[in-house]
Amino acid sequence: MLQLWLLRFHRWITLTLSIPLAVLIVTGLVLSFEPMAQQTSAVPLTADTLDGVLAKHDPTGAARSLVLRGYAGIVSISGARRSDAIHVDLANNERAASPGTGAEGLPMSRRLPVTFLLGLGWLVTASTIALLVLIAIGVAMGLPRLRNNLSGWHKGIGWFVLPLLILSPLTGLCLAFGLSFTSPAAMPGVGAQPVSLREAVKLVAAERDLRQVTWIRSMGPRLLVRLNDSGEMRVFAITSQGLAATSRNWPRLLHEGNWLGVTSALINVATSIAFIGLLSTGLIIWGRRKFRRRQPRARAA
């Protein structure tokens, strides 16, 4: 009897939130390829190249951040407001109308699961919690009998990749509630002498390959850089003495697949495909049962 009610709850939750869950899963699949895109650069990047971009397009030094999209050959300069962003083609140091289709698609895919572009952040959080509830109900129903049919594949996918299915929404909730498990005391760069954005570019270039940099931006009193550190996307504080590593935000690293380069990105791809398989097979199973129930009624009529 308990298993029957668990199965009903499992179906009701899935049917009620099928559209939000589908949006979360598909955008998650798109974003799984972002770490791989970030490791490619269409043009060589040097400190002189970026210094020339800032000298021409930010002569007053008002910019607060640089977003480097090496895979698109574009750098974006932002001021105090995000709407002030200027996109520059690194090939000719001229303004570009947009950062490109691919460069626009990834940020949009990132914003969509956060707010659904409609300010519905609560729905995203509720859907993520519901996803964990669905997984818990599936586990509570016990070990399945694996058969070569749609139901068998549905249960097999859920059990064979269970740790990955739990990890993805769990880390997503940590990000939603601001849980990074890092100590506020381990924040290098606070109280250090501030540096300008142009100086920061030179300091980063002195220690790292600029093609591995994702962004340089000011956050409060600190100037930070996010870059690929041997396959892991790390954030460093920029000081006049050089770069100082900040504490790892493990929920973000695990959720975005930025902890082991291409390998972790492919793990996220596999997780997203597993979620798509579970959602689609679950809806098909429900649809088949509903259709079979209506068939005898139609024949009797």
Secondary structure, 3 states (H helix, E strand, C coil): CHHHHHHHHHHHHHHHCHHHHHHHHHHHHHHCCHHHHHCCCCCCCCHHHHHHHHHHHCCCCCCCEEEEECCCCEEEEECCCHHHCEEEECCCCEEECCCCHHHHHHHHHHHHHHHCCCCCHHHHHHHHHHHHHHHHHHHHCCCCCCCCCHHHHHHHHHHHCHHHHHHHHHHHHHHHCCCCCCCCCCCCCCCCCCCCHHHHHHHHHHHCCHHHEEEEEEECCEEEEEEEECCEEEEEEEECCEEEECCCCHHHHHHHCCCCHHHHHHHHHHHHHHHHHHHHHHHHHHHHHHHHHHHHHHHHC
